[in-house]
Amino acid sequence: MTTRSAPPRPRATTPASNGAGADSEKSESSLITPQLSAEETAAAQQQTNQSLSIAEKNLQSARGKRLNAAQTDLVSKIRGFLKDAREAAQVADWARARSLAKKARVLSEELVSSF
């Protein structure tokens, strides 16, 4: 019987730190966000707000209902996506905000359909 082994994992190299300013530069450069045009930004803002509104409305419909474990888990995930989407919107990361809000909306629609 022949056994196959996985190829070795590549090693990550870390650049040497050049002083105190390197940490702040690293944290800023690690946030890569797509540059949206003014039109794309406006569309992303509108889509974000629409998805947030729908997700919130769907969450409200779950209030007062007896939820099973799967539904409770969905509510928790939806709230997390809503929170993260709002945080992204606050820093004008509209591409990320739109993506997170859409995830919240889709999960909220799944929640509503499970009643």
C-alpha positions, 0 to 999 in steps of 0.5 A: 500500500502506497501512502501519499503525503501532502507537499510541504507548506510554504513558509511565510516570510515576515519583513523586518520591522523598521521602527515604531512607525512600521506597526501603524503602516502595516495595519493601514496597508493590510486593509485593502479596499477596492476603489469605487467610483462616485456612481459605484459608491452611491449604488453600494450605499443604496444597496447596503441600506436596502439590504439592512432595512430588509434584514432588520424587518425580517428580524423583527418578524422573528421577535416573540416567536419560539425559535429552534436551535437552527433559527436562533443560530441564524438570528445570531449570524444575522445580527453579527452581519448587521453589526459588521455592515454598519461598522464598514459603512461608518468607515465608508467601506461601501463594498464591504458594507454591501457584501455584509448587508447582503449576507444579513438579508439573505440569512434573514430571508432564510429565517423568515421562510423557516417559520 
